[in-house]
Amino acid sequence: MAFKPLHDRVLVRRIESDEKTKGGLIIPDSAKEKPSEGEVIAVGEGARKDSGELIEMSVKPGDRILFGKWSGTEITLDGEEYLIMKESDILGIIEGGATASKAA
């Protein structure tokens, strides 16, 4: 795949959530929410200030991130689904590869 986001945009692959709850119940596909966790695949060069100075990106390819539920635009490249979003739509970087868990 040869795709490079422009400016302060980020290409993200969703990371699928577990198929079972902590109690062992299997979650049917119809009840699953789309995950708001993903892996950064590619980043643009960054935004520019009015003066033309480049504002570096805070994320890099390989980072595991959290983003808002309605963030980004869904696209398909080479048969895989991705999201393109602005860096400002990213809520944070998950350190150490741990997955985020939702409060029940």
C-alpha positions as CSV (number, residue, x, y, z in Angstrom):
1,M,0.0,0.0,0.0
2,A,1.4,3.4,-0.9
3,F,-0.7,6.0,0.9
4,K,0.7,9.2,2.7
5,P,-1.8,11.4,4.6
6,L,-1.4,15.1,4.0
7,H,-0.8,17.8,6.6
8,D,-2.0,16.8,10.1
9,R,-3.9,13.7,9.1
10,V,-3.3,10.2,10.3
11,L,-4.1,6.8,8.8
12,V,-5.4,4.4,11.5
13,R,-6.3,0.7,11.5
14,R,-8.9,-0.2,14.1
15,I,-8.0,-2.8,16.7
16,E,-10.8,-5.2,17.3
17,S,-12.1,-5.6,20.8
18,D,-12.5,-9.0,22.6
19,E,-15.4,-11.2,21.6
20,K,-16.1,-12.1,25.3
21,T,-16.9,-10.1,28.4
22,K,-14.8,-10.5,31.5
23,G,-17.5,-12.9,32.8
24,G,-17.1,-15.1,29.8
25,L,-20.3,-14.1,27.9
26,I,-19.8,-14.1,24.1
27,I,-20.8,-10.8,22.5
28,P,-22.8,-11.2,19.2
29,D,-21.7,-9.1,16.2
30,S,-24.9,-7.2,16.3
31,A,-24.2,-5.9,19.9
32,K,-20.6,-4.9,19.4
33,E,-19.6,-1.3,19.2
34,K,-16.9,-0.3,16.8
35,P,-13.7,0.0,18.8
36,S,-12.2,3.4,19.5
37,E,-8.7,2.0,19.7
38,G,-6.3,1.7,16.8
39,E,-2.8,1.5,15.4
40,V,-1.3,4.4,13.5
41,I,-0.2,3.2,10.1
42,A,0.9,6.5,8.5
43,V,1.1,10.2,9.4
44,G,1.3,13.4,7.4
45,E,4.2,15.9,7.8
46,G,2.2,18.1,10.2
47,A,0.2,21.3,10.3
48,R,1.7,24.7,9.5
49,K,1.4,27.9,11.6
50,D,0.4,31.1,9.8
51,S,4.2,31.9,9.7
52,G,4.7,28.7,7.6
53,E,6.6,27.0,10.5
54,L,5.9,23.2,10.6
55,I,4.2,21.8,13.7
56,E,5.5,18.3,14.2
57,M,3.1,15.4,14.7
58,S,2.8,13.9,18.2
59,V,2.1,10.4,16.9
60,K,4.1,8.1,14.7
61,P,3.5,4.8,12.8
62,G,3.1,1.9,15.2
63,D,1.6,4.0,18.0
64,R,-1.5,2.5,19.7
65,I,-4.1,5.2,20.1
66,L,-7.6,6.0,21.5
67,F,-9.9,8.2,19.4
68,G,-13.5,9.5,19.7
69,K,-16.4,7.3,18.7
70,W,-17.3,9.3,15.7
71,S,-13.8,10.3,14.6
72,G,-12.4,10.0,11.1
73,T,-13.5,9.0,7.7
74,E,-13.7,5.3,6.8
75,I,-11.9,4.2,3.7
76,T,-10.8,0.9,2.1
77,L,-7.3,0.4,0.7
78,D,-6.2,-2.9,-0.8
79,G,-9.3,-4.6,0.7
80,E,-8.6,-3.4,4.3
81,E,-10.6,-0.9,6.2
82,Y,-8.9,2.2,7.7
83,L,-9.8,5.6,9.2
84,I,-8.3,8.9,8.2
85,M,-8.5,11.5,10.9
86,K,-7.0,14.7,12.0
87,E,-4.4,14.4,14.8
88,S,-6.7,16.5,17.0
89,D,-9.2,13.7,16.9
90,I,-6.8,11.5,18.7
91,L,-7.5,11.4,22.5
92,G,-4.2,9.8,23.6
93,I,-1.5,7.3,23.0
94,I,-1.6,4.0,24.9
95,E,1.8,3.3,26.4
96,G,3.2,-0.2,26.7
97,G,0.8,-1.9,24.4
98,A,-1.9,-2.4,27.1
99,T,-5.5,-2.3,25.9
100,A,-8.0,0.1,27.3
101,S,-10.9,-1.4,29.1
102,K,-14.4,0.1,29.5
103,A,-16.1,0.5,32.8
104,A,-19.2,-1.7,33.0
